[in-house]
Amino acid sequence: MPHYKIKVLRCYNSPKILTVTASNSQQAIRAAAADLRNEGVTDARGLEVIGQVKSLRD
């Protein structure tokens, strides 16, 4: 499965970058949203797929 970098735009803090594994970009957005919920992030106002990465070292 490919890895995607997701930029989380936040209301009160600086943007956060997440790297998630998913089959496509839509699934990557869903995985990022689930990660944010698990972390208790409540000030997210947008998720954007920055791009697909070949490895987690990028």
Steps between C-alpha positions, in 0.01 A plus 500: 500500500625850425573765762341846486599824668200685638511865610263581785398865512426603857317796654720569800830322429740474211418249223584137569632247248394136528625204299241228453478175307196455279392355168401840356490867597138485620584217739805701613272791600279259698803347673636845588164606644489187713856567625403854596194377690715246686751773593222728623571777250193723500620810313547343154322696228625328187691202364701516180689226321845640430610200299597139489840399634699197400632427846467628853848652471373777267 
